[in-house]
């Protein structure tokens, strides 16, 4: 149904973002931090408790947590394969150890919180509640359609929602992926092949 285009975009966006995040993180060697201006990074924006609670609820009713749990291992595996394509020195032992640690230490809630914060930033509480109602009604015979105002809003803010979500998720994944990569290189240097141009006696 045309009325569901905005909702479908949000759902597809979540999984595209997570795959992109993992692809970025496996190639990261250090945490990503673009917040160089103190005024932007140190001053926390006051959050409306009700708006925050409703944004969290929207993430929950969308089924994001279950889909993340169902697909996360495969996404990490795909990301590790991409890493191997771009890392000439990485051995299969390095890949397996990186993947094991990433799976063990990833916190799903960190990624879900990114989406909630983005919803808070770009949608009003009334708009979020309308999206929640649509999610709850999608299985009924008379599924709700977004209001004209919400349709217009989804169209106008989607590029920014996508950009902020990508940046937030990538920062989390890149930080963890970089930390793990550094740990493995330090703890298991034998998991890395010697540089191709290394002179041997």
LOSE-657156 format. One record per residue (C-alpha): residue number from 1; chain; x, y, z. Coordinates in nm, 4 decimals. Example, Ala and Ser with C-alpha at 12.3 -4.5 7.8 and 13.67 -1.06 7.14 Angstrom:
BEGIN
[rec 1,"A",[1.2300,-0.4500,0.7800]] [rec 2,"A",[1.3670,-0.1060,0.7140]] 
***
This chain:
BEGIN
[rec 1,"A",[0.0000,0.0000,0.0000]] [rec 2,"A",[0.1289,0.3495,-0.0819]] [rec 3,"A",[0.0591,0.4637,0.2725]] [rec 4,"A",[0.3180,0.2244,0.4045]] [rec 5,"A",[0.6074,0.3480,0.1927]] [rec 6,"A",[0.7542,0.5610,0.4703]] [rec 7,"A",[0.7315,0.2835,0.7284]] [rec 8,"A",[0.8813,0.0307,0.4905]] [rec 9,"A",[1.1701,0.2662,0.4181]] [rec 10,"A",[1.2452,0.2918,0.7916]] [rec 11,"A",[1.2430,-0.0860,0.8331]] [rec 12,"A",[1.4697,-0.1440,0.5318]] [rec 13,"A",[1.6939,0.1376,0.6419]] [rec 14,"A",[1.7660,-0.0280,0.9765]] [rec 15,"A",[1.9107,-0.3431,0.8291]] [rec 16,"A",[2.0997,-0.1614,0.5539]] [rec 17,"A",[2.2539,0.0588,0.8207]] [rec 18,"A",[2.3585,-0.2312,1.0393]] [rec 19,"A",[2.5257,-0.4080,0.7485]] [rec 20,"A",[2.7007,-0.0869,0.6507]] [rec 21,"A",[2.8076,-0.0323,1.0092]] [rec 22,"A",[2.9656,-0.3745,1.0363]] [rec 23,"A",[3.1395,-0.3331,0.7012]] [rec 24,"A",[3.2869,-0.0054,0.8202]] [rec 25,"A",[3.3826,-0.1361,1.1612]] [rec 26,"A",[3.5820,-0.4350,1.0428]] [rec 27,"A",[3.8153,-0.2021,0.8522]] [rec 28,"A",[3.8552,0.0461,1.1383]] [rec 29,"A",[4.1797,0.0492,1.3346]] [rec 30,"A",[4.0824,0.3255,1.5742]] [rec 31,"A",[3.7655,0.4802,1.7186]] [rec 32,"A",[3.5837,0.7214,1.4919]] [rec 33,"A",[3.5202,1.0580,1.6483]] [rec 34,"A",[3.4031,1.3442,1.4317]] [rec 35,"A",[3.2845,1.5623,1.7180]] [rec 36,"A",[3.5820,1.7954,1.7288]] [rec 37,"A",[3.3977,2.1072,1.8383]] [rec 38,"A",[3.3578,2.1238,2.2188]] [rec 39,"A",[3.0319,2.3103,2.1914]] [rec 40,"A",[2.8766,2.0296,1.9897]] [rec 41,"A",[3.0184,1.7315,2.1764]] [rec 42,"A",[3.0084,1.8402,2.5399]] [rec 43,"A",[2.6738,2.0158,2.5666]] [rec 44,"A",[2.3981,1.7578,2.6016]] [rec 45,"A",[2.0597,1.8428,2.4588]] [rec 46,"A",[1.7783,1.8278,2.7101]] [rec 47,"A",[1.5558,1.5321,2.6297]] [rec 48,"A",[1.1806,1.5239,2.6816]] [rec 49,"A",[1.1207,1.2081,2.8907]] [rec 50,"A",[0.7905,1.1284,2.7182]] [rec 51,"A",[0.9350,1.1820,2.3723]] [rec 52,"A",[1.2270,0.9548,2.4594]] [rec 53,"A",[0.9999,0.6842,2.6015]] [rec 54,"A",[0.7791,0.6912,2.2922]] [rec 55,"A",[1.0799,0.6784,2.0594]] [rec 56,"A",[1.2078,0.3711,2.2445]] [rec 57,"A",[0.8607,0.2181,2.2170]] [rec 58,"A",[0.8550,0.2786,1.8412]] [rec 59,"A",[1.1815,0.0882,1.8066]] [rec 60,"A",[1.0376,-0.1948,2.0149]] [rec 61,"A",[0.7036,-0.2289,1.8327]] [rec 62,"A",[0.8844,-0.2321,1.4985]] [rec 63,"A",[1.0352,-0.5695,1.5917]] [rec 64,"A",[1.3865,-0.4323,1.5468]] [rec 65,"A",[1.5360,-0.6204,1.8405]] [rec 66,"A",[1.4209,-0.9635,1.7224]] [rec 67,"A",[1.5317,-0.9043,1.3662]] [rec 68,"A",[1.8668,-0.7832,1.4917]] [rec 69,"A",[1.9089,-1.0953,1.7039]] [rec 70,"A",[1.8104,-1.3156,1.4109]] [rec 71,"A",[2.0443,-1.1531,1.1585]] [rec 72,"A",[2.3391,-1.0170,1.3559]] [rec 73,"A",[2.5679,-1.3199,1.3292]] [rec 74,"A",[2.5224,-1.3376,0.9529]] [rec 75,"A",[2.5912,-0.9655,0.9183]] [rec 76,"A",[2.9090,-0.9935,1.1256]] [rec 77,"A",[3.0173,-1.2912,0.9167]] [rec 78,"A",[2.9582,-1.0962,0.5957]] [rec 79,"A",[3.1535,-0.8036,0.7374]] [rec 80,"A",[3.4445,-1.0293,0.8328]] [rec 81,"A",[3.4562,-1.1650,0.4785]] [rec 82,"A",[3.4760,-0.8095,0.3456]] [rec 83,"A",[3.7566,-0.7410,0.5897]] [rec 84,"A",[3.9563,-1.0345,0.4559]] [rec 85,"A",[3.9232,-0.9005,0.1024]] [rec 86,"A",[4.0883,-0.5753,0.2034]] [rec 87,"A",[4.3424,-0.7040,0.4558]] [rec 88,"A",[4.6325,-0.8775,0.2860]] [rec 89,"A",[4.8039,-0.9602,0.6171]] [rec 90,"A",[4.4992,-1.1045,0.7931]] [rec 91,"A",[4.4896,-1.4809,0.8346]] [rec 92,"A",[4.1837,-1.6976,0.8867]] [rec 93,"A",[4.2777,-1.7182,1.2562]] [rec 94,"A",[4.2656,-1.3390,1.2781]] [rec 95,"A",[3.9247,-1.3322,1.1114]] [rec 96,"A",[3.7805,-1.6028,1.3365]] [rec 97,"A",[3.9112,-1.4354,1.6521]] [rec 98,"A",[3.7878,-1.0933,1.5433]] [rec 99,"A",[3.4419,-1.2287,1.4651]] [rec 100,"A",[3.4223,-1.4202,1.7950]] [rec 101,"A",[3.5120,-1.1160,2.0021]] [rec 102,"A",[3.2834,-0.8832,1.8061]] [rec 103,"A",[2.9860,-1.1150,1.8594]] [rec 104,"A",[3.0629,-1.1591,2.2291]] [rec 105,"A",[3.1047,-0.7899,2.3032]] [rec 106,"A",[2.8390,-0.6325,2.0816]] [rec 107,"A",[2.5459,-0.4858,2.2685]] [rec 108,"A",[2.2296,-0.4816,2.0584]] [rec 109,"A",[2.0854,-0.2057,2.2720]] [rec 110,"A",[2.3604,0.0333,2.1628]] [rec 111,"A",[2.2410,0.0108,1.8022]] [rec 112,"A",[1.8735,0.0310,1.8937]] [rec 113,"A",[1.9418,0.3404,2.1037]] [rec 114,"A",[2.0814,0.5137,1.7963]] [rec 115,"A",[1.7495,0.4759,1.6162]] [rec 116,"A",[1.5568,0.5996,1.9187]] [rec 117,"A",[1.7750,0.9117,1.9451]] [rec 118,"A",[1.7313,0.9842,1.5757]] [rec 119,"A",[1.3531,0.9493,1.6043]] [rec 120,"A",[1.3614,1.1935,1.8963]] [rec 121,"A",[1.5589,1.4415,1.6920]] [rec 122,"A",[1.3464,1.4437,1.3775]] [rec 123,"A",[0.9922,1.3572,1.4885]] [rec 124,"A",[0.7498,1.5124,1.7329]] [rec 125,"A",[0.5860,1.2993,1.9995]] [rec 126,"A",[0.2576,1.3100,1.8067]] [rec 127,"A",[0.4301,1.1876,1.4909]] [rec 128,"A",[0.6048,0.9075,1.6782]] [rec 129,"A",[0.2755,0.7972,1.8311]] [rec 130,"A",[0.1182,0.7946,1.4858]] [rec 131,"A",[0.3997,0.5700,1.3651]] [rec 132,"A",[0.3493,0.3440,1.6676]] [rec 133,"A",[-0.0234,0.3158,1.5925]] [rec 134,"A",[0.0520,0.2222,1.2332]] [rec 135,"A",[0.2922,-0.0489,1.3441]] [rec 136,"A",[0.0342,-0.1907,1.5816]] [rec 137,"A",[-0.2410,-0.1852,1.3173]] [rec 138,"A",[-0.0385,-0.3274,1.0297]] [rec 139,"A",[-0.1714,-0.6796,1.0857]] [rec 140,"A",[-0.5368,-0.5778,1.0975]] [rec 141,"A",[-0.7804,-0.5809,0.8071]] [rec 142,"A",[-0.7979,-0.2008,0.8154]] [rec 143,"A",[-0.4339,-0.1026,0.8447]] [rec 144,"A",[-0.3824,0.2676,0.9066]] [rec 145,"A",[-0.2148,0.4951,0.6558]] [rec 146,"A",[0.0022,0.7909,0.7543]] [rec 147,"A",[-0.1589,1.1305,0.7515]] [rec 148,"A",[-0.0655,1.3643,0.4644]] [rec 149,"A",[0.1448,1.5672,0.7071]] [rec 150,"A",[0.3385,1.2601,0.8219]] [rec 151,"A",[0.3886,1.1427,0.4635]] [rec 152,"A",[0.5406,1.4787,0.3800]] [rec 153,"A",[0.7546,1.4724,0.6934]] [rec 154,"A",[0.8906,1.1259,0.6179]] [rec 155,"A",[0.9857,1.2331,0.2684]] [rec 156,"A",[1.1586,1.5504,0.3827]] [rec 157,"A",[1.3587,1.4146,0.6776]] [rec 158,"A",[1.4479,1.0658,0.5531]] [rec 159,"A",[1.7887,1.1673,0.4093]] [rec 160,"A",[1.8857,1.3249,0.7423]] [rec 161,"A",[1.7461,1.0323,0.9407]] [rec 162,"A",[1.9519,0.7979,0.7250]] [rec 163,"A",[2.2668,1.0062,0.7624]] [rec 164,"A",[2.2433,1.0448,1.1392]] [rec 165,"A",[2.1599,0.6775,1.1895]] [rec 166,"A",[2.4475,0.5686,0.9693]] [rec 167,"A",[2.6895,0.7929,1.1553]] [rec 168,"A",[2.5720,0.6844,1.4997]] [rec 169,"A",[2.5788,0.3125,1.4258]] [rec 170,"A",[2.9089,0.3344,1.2385]] [rec 171,"A",[3.0715,0.5103,1.5319]] [rec 172,"A",[2.9688,0.2287,1.7683]] [rec 173,"A",[3.0764,-0.0508,1.5356]] [rec 174,"A",[3.3994,0.1178,1.4300]] [rec 175,"A",[3.5055,0.1810,1.7889]] [rec 176,"A",[3.4504,-0.1810,1.8914]] [rec 177,"A",[3.5963,-0.3213,1.5703]] [rec 178,"A",[3.9073,-0.1059,1.6020]] [rec 179,"A",[3.9598,-0.2007,1.9654]] [rec 180,"A",[3.9305,-0.5694,1.8835]] [rec 181,"A",[4.1662,-0.5407,1.5882]] [rec 182,"A",[4.4313,-0.3717,1.8019]] [rec 183,"A",[4.3918,-0.6319,2.0769]] [rec 184,"A",[4.4367,-0.9232,1.8401]] [rec 185,"A",[4.7409,-0.7655,1.6770]] [rec 186,"A",[4.8953,-0.7161,2.0206]] [rec 187,"A",[4.7975,-1.0504,2.1723]] [rec 188,"A",[4.8339,-1.2714,1.8645]] [rec 189,"A",[5.0901,-1.1272,1.6231]] [rec 190,"A",[5.1133,-1.4742,1.4721]] [rec 191,"A",[4.7614,-1.4200,1.3323]] [rec 192,"A",[4.9053,-1.1617,1.0909]] [rec 193,"A",[5.1216,-1.2431,0.7921]] [rec 194,"A",[5.4515,-1.0505,0.7739]] [rec 195,"A",[5.4510,-0.7468,0.5431]] [rec 196,"A",[5.5257,-0.8396,0.1846]] [rec 197,"A",[5.8220,-0.6023,0.1692]] [rec 198,"A",[5.9767,-0.7129,0.4967]] [rec 199,"A",[6.3449,-0.7902,0.4553]] [rec 200,"A",[6.4428,-1.1252,0.5930]] [rec 201,"A",[6.8003,-1.2035,0.7061]] 
***
